[in-house]
Amino acid sequence: KQEVTQIPAALSVPEGENLVLNCSFTDSAIYNLQWFRQDPGKGLTSLLLIQSSQREQTSGRLNASLDKSSGRSTLYIAASQPGDSATYLCAVSTQGGSEKLVFGKGTKLTVNP
Amino acid sequence: NAGVTQTPKFQVLKTGQSMTLQCAQDMNHNSMYWYRQDPGMGLRLIYYSASEGTTDKGEVPNGYNVSRLNKREFSLRLESAAPSQTSVYFCASRVIIGGPPGEFFGPGTRLTVL
């Protein structure tokens, strides 16, 4: 059974700092990996999706990497801002036509002004 | 283009009552999903529908039923609500082939069962 773990569960940093969020998964047979952002009381917003054949994806100040063989992904946030404060969730898509997602429990990020 | 919409946003039920959560998407996606989110448990898949006319159980299907009414709509029904079903429910959709990849989520329904 696929399991996704995110460490740390919570992270607090000063504004301007570069930071890395970690995601690990137990079964390397994934179709893709997706990073989401969730603001309090809101739904999930997709940030980046990495296909299993890719090593990384970038969007603005965000960069996500994937090492499928070791079962790891990282989300790098450059020059963090208070507006980046949210919970970040990692999810892997199992192979197969239905593409079900298995989620980690998230990392709650607080960026202090 | 509204994306994924859910109704209602909030609901309070008494134990034993029934209700249906509605979800619709206007992105012409094939696959639709229902998740529940609980503190400390993360997001868990309840049911999903890979295409119109098909539905399958996810990780936590007990106490729920679903209907894929057409390509746009996917509803979740609680026949006899229990306090353990107090949660935030999210509907999501995605396209498997073609279009922007990834899963798109609705804003959620916050359900309390007393």
Interface residues (C-beta under 8 A of the other chain):
Chain A: N32 Q34 F36 K42 G43 L44 T45 S46 L49 Q51 L89 A91 G97 S98 E99 K100 L101 F103 G104 K105 G106
Chain B: V4 S31 Y33 G40 M41 G42 L43 R44 L45 Y48 A50 D56 G58 F90 A92 R94 I96 P101 G102 E103 F104 F105 G106 P107 G108
